[in-house]
């Protein structure tokens, strides 16, 4: 195998390995349901003002800690685009400000009923675990595909095409051409599946999520399909590379 072909193989392998994202905020996004609820059951009407305030303080503290991790990870991420970082940090920091203020409000409530009403806002008004943190994961995944995976697949495609132009028909077989055609198809599909995905997800609001808990499902499905298409593209590249060896 010549040096150019080896380089193509290495490029293809890297292209379908999504950036490893550590921390809770950057946990790998699955193709299943949105993040499981991490909230405790809401207080009932029989609980005292103090009990509701204590539960609210704990729920807010937990979310503020998660948001702090997410803000740090977004700030230091090499996968998320500059524009998406700006949008994410605006959302995350707004949640920090809003939840902090809500905590002060609940602590100052004088009736259990008012505290209970304000307590519910922790969830309906912010949706930290159901929306904000998933937005971080979706943006990281989508930006990795559009900013890293697709360029590497396209580069491998170009290098293979150049190699095929210089070989005899014994290696540039119909099977090889079929794989090159499929590679082009996969690249087109991945582009279609991920273009604008992060901006769409980052525009969602807690109110939209409250109205539709399946809000993220189409984007989640698109990401899953694009990953599968990238794996198929890698297989196409491996097949052609082997044929040229």
C-alpha positions as CSV (number, residue, x, y, z in Angstrom):
1,X,0.0,0.0,0.0
2,X,1.5,3.3,-1.0
3,X,1.9,6.3,1.3
4,X,-1.1,8.2,-0.1
5,X,-3.4,5.2,0.4
6,X,-2.2,4.7,4.0
7,X,-2.9,8.4,4.7
8,X,-6.4,8.0,3.2
9,X,-7.1,5.0,5.5
10,X,-6.0,7.0,8.5
11,X,-8.1,9.9,7.5
12,X,-11.2,7.7,7.0
13,X,-10.8,6.1,10.4
14,X,-10.5,9.4,12.2
15,X,-13.5,10.8,10.3
16,X,-16.0,8.5,11.9
17,X,-14.7,8.7,15.4
18,X,-16.7,11.5,17.0
19,X,-14.9,13.6,19.5
20,X,-14.9,12.1,23.0
21,X,-16.8,14.5,25.3
22,X,-16.3,14.1,29.0
23,X,-18.5,15.3,31.9
24,X,-22.2,15.1,32.6
25,X,-23.0,17.9,30.1
26,X,-21.1,16.2,27.3
27,X,-22.3,12.6,27.8
28,X,-22.8,10.8,24.5
29,X,-26.2,11.5,23.2
30,X,-28.2,8.3,22.7
31,X,-30.9,7.6,20.2
32,X,-33.3,6.8,22.9
33,X,-35.5,9.1,25.0
34,X,-34.3,12.4,26.1
35,X,-32.3,12.5,29.3
36,X,-34.1,10.8,32.2
37,X,-35.7,13.1,34.7
38,X,-33.4,13.9,37.6
39,X,-36.0,15.9,39.5
40,X,-37.5,14.7,42.8
41,X,-41.2,14.4,43.1
42,X,-42.9,17.8,43.5
43,X,-43.9,18.6,47.1
44,X,-47.6,18.1,47.7
45,X,-50.0,20.6,49.2
46,X,-49.7,19.1,52.6
47,X,-46.1,20.0,53.1
48,X,-44.9,22.9,55.2
49,X,-43.5,26.1,53.8
50,X,-40.1,25.2,55.2
51,X,-40.1,21.7,53.7
52,X,-40.9,23.1,50.2
53,X,-38.2,25.8,50.5
54,X,-35.7,23.2,51.5
55,X,-36.6,20.9,48.6
56,X,-36.5,23.9,46.2
57,X,-33.1,25.0,47.5
58,X,-31.7,21.4,46.9
59,X,-33.2,21.3,43.4
60,X,-31.8,24.6,42.4
61,X,-28.4,23.9,43.9
62,X,-28.2,20.6,41.9
63,X,-29.0,22.5,38.7
64,X,-26.6,25.3,39.3
65,X,-23.8,22.7,39.8
66,X,-24.7,21.0,36.5
67,X,-24.8,24.3,34.7
68,X,-21.4,25.3,36.1
69,X,-19.9,22.1,34.7
70,X,-21.6,22.6,31.3
71,X,-20.5,26.3,31.1
72,X,-16.9,25.2,31.7
73,X,-17.1,22.4,29.2
74,X,-18.7,24.6,26.5
75,X,-16.1,27.3,27.0
76,X,-13.2,24.8,26.7
77,X,-14.7,22.7,23.9
78,X,-12.8,22.3,20.6
79,X,-15.8,20.6,19.0
80,X,-18.5,23.3,19.3
81,X,-18.4,26.1,16.8
82,X,-17.9,29.7,18.0
83,X,-21.4,30.7,17.1
84,X,-22.9,27.8,18.9
85,X,-20.7,28.5,21.9
86,X,-22.1,32.0,22.1
87,X,-25.7,30.7,21.9
88,X,-25.1,28.0,24.5
89,X,-23.4,30.2,27.0
90,X,-26.1,32.7,26.7
91,X,-28.7,30.0,27.5
92,X,-26.7,28.4,30.3
93,X,-25.7,31.7,32.0
94,X,-29.3,32.9,31.8
95,X,-30.4,29.8,33.5
96,X,-27.9,30.4,36.3
97,X,-29.1,33.9,36.7
98,X,-32.8,32.9,36.6
99,X,-32.5,30.0,39.0
100,X,-30.4,32.0,41.5
101,X,-33.1,34.7,41.5
102,X,-35.8,32.1,41.8
103,X,-34.0,30.6,44.8
104,X,-34.1,34.0,46.5
105,X,-37.8,34.4,45.7
106,X,-38.7,31.0,47.1
107,X,-36.7,31.6,50.3
108,X,-38.7,34.8,50.8
109,X,-42.1,33.2,50.2
110,X,-44.4,33.4,53.2
111,X,-46.9,30.8,52.3
112,X,-46.6,27.1,51.3
113,X,-48.9,27.7,48.4
114,X,-46.8,30.5,46.9
115,X,-43.6,28.5,47.5
116,X,-45.2,25.5,45.8
117,X,-46.1,27.6,42.8
118,X,-42.6,29.0,42.6
119,X,-41.1,25.6,43.1
120,X,-42.8,24.3,39.9
121,X,-41.0,27.1,38.0
122,X,-37.7,25.4,38.6
123,X,-38.8,22.8,36.1
124,X,-41.3,24.5,33.7
125,X,-39.3,27.7,33.5
126,X,-35.8,26.3,32.9
127,X,-35.7,22.6,31.9
128,X,-32.1,22.3,32.7
129,X,-31.9,18.5,32.4
130,X,-34.6,18.0,29.8
131,X,-33.4,20.8,27.3
132,X,-30.5,23.0,28.2
133,X,-27.9,20.2,28.8
134,X,-29.2,18.1,25.8
135,X,-28.7,21.3,23.7
136,X,-25.0,21.2,24.7
137,X,-24.7,17.5,23.6
138,X,-26.6,18.0,20.4
139,X,-24.5,21.0,19.4
140,X,-21.3,19.2,20.2
141,X,-22.3,16.1,18.2
142,X,-23.7,18.1,15.2
143,X,-20.7,20.4,15.1
144,X,-18.3,17.5,15.2
145,X,-20.0,15.9,12.3
146,X,-20.2,19.1,10.2
147,X,-16.8,20.5,11.2
148,X,-14.7,17.3,11.4
149,X,-16.3,14.2,10.1
150,X,-17.7,15.5,6.8
151,X,-14.4,17.4,5.8
152,X,-12.4,14.2,6.5
153,X,-14.8,12.0,4.5
154,X,-14.7,14.4,1.7
155,X,-10.9,14.6,1.8
156,X,-10.7,10.8,1.7
157,X,-13.2,10.7,-1.2
158,X,-11.0,13.2,-3.2
159,X,-7.8,11.3,-2.5
160,X,-9.3,8.0,-3.5
161,X,-10.7,9.5,-6.7
162,X,-7.2,10.8,-7.6
163,X,-5.7,7.3,-6.9
164,X,-8.4,5.6,-9.1
165,X,-7.7,8.0,-12.0
166,X,-4.2,6.6,-12.1
167,X,-4.7,2.9,-11.9
168,X,-5.6,0.3,-14.5
169,X,-9.0,-1.2,-15.0
170,X,-8.0,-4.3,-13.0
171,X,-8.3,-2.3,-9.8
172,X,-10.9,0.3,-10.8
173,X,-13.6,-2.4,-11.0
174,X,-17.4,-2.0,-11.1
175,X,-17.5,-2.9,-7.4
176,X,-15.0,-0.2,-6.6
177,X,-17.0,2.3,-8.6
178,X,-20.2,1.3,-6.8
179,X,-18.5,1.9,-3.5
180,X,-17.3,5.3,-4.6
181,X,-20.8,6.2,-5.8
182,X,-22.2,5.1,-2.4
183,X,-19.5,7.1,-0.6
184,X,-20.8,10.2,-2.4
185,X,-24.3,9.3,-1.5
186,X,-23.5,9.0,2.2
187,X,-21.6,12.3,2.2
188,X,-24.6,14.0,0.6
189,X,-27.0,12.4,3.1
190,X,-24.9,13.3,6.1
191,X,-24.7,16.9,4.9
192,X,-28.5,17.0,4.5
193,X,-29.1,15.4,7.9
194,X,-26.8,17.8,9.9
195,X,-26.9,21.1,8.1
196,X,-28.6,23.6,10.4
197,X,-29.3,20.9,13.1
198,X,-27.5,22.6,15.9
199,X,-29.0,26.1,15.2
200,X,-32.5,24.5,15.2
201,X,-31.9,22.7,18.5
202,X,-30.4,25.8,20.2
203,X,-33.4,27.9,19.3
204,X,-35.8,25.7,21.3
205,X,-37.1,27.2,24.6
206,X,-38.4,25.6,27.8
207,X,-41.9,26.7,26.8
208,X,-41.7,24.8,23.5
209,X,-40.5,21.8,25.4
210,X,-43.3,22.1,27.9
211,X,-45.8,22.0,25.0
212,X,-44.0,19.1,23.3
213,X,-41.8,16.7,25.2
214,X,-40.8,15.0,21.9
215,X,-39.3,18.3,20.7
216,X,-35.8,16.9,20.3
217,X,-36.8,13.6,18.8
218,X,-36.3,14.6,15.1
219,X,-32.9,16.0,15.7
220,X,-31.9,13.0,17.8
221,X,-33.0,10.7,14.9
222,X,-31.1,12.8,12.4
223,X,-27.9,12.5,14.4
224,X,-28.3,8.8,14.8
225,X,-28.8,8.3,11.0
226,X,-25.8,10.6,10.2
227,X,-23.6,8.5,12.5
228,X,-24.7,5.3,10.7
229,X,-24.2,7.0,7.3
230,X,-20.6,7.9,8.5
231,X,-20.0,4.3,9.4
232,X,-21.2,3.2,6.0
233,X,-19.0,5.8,4.3
234,X,-16.0,4.4,6.3
235,X,-16.8,1.0,5.0
236,X,-16.8,2.3,1.4
237,X,-13.5,3.9,1.9
238,X,-12.0,0.8,3.5
239,X,-13.2,-1.3,0.6
240,X,-11.8,1.0,-2.1
241,X,-8.5,1.4,-0.2
242,X,-8.1,-2.4,0.1
243,X,-8.8,-2.8,-3.7
244,X,-6.0,-0.3,-4.4
245,X,-3.5,-2.0,-2.1
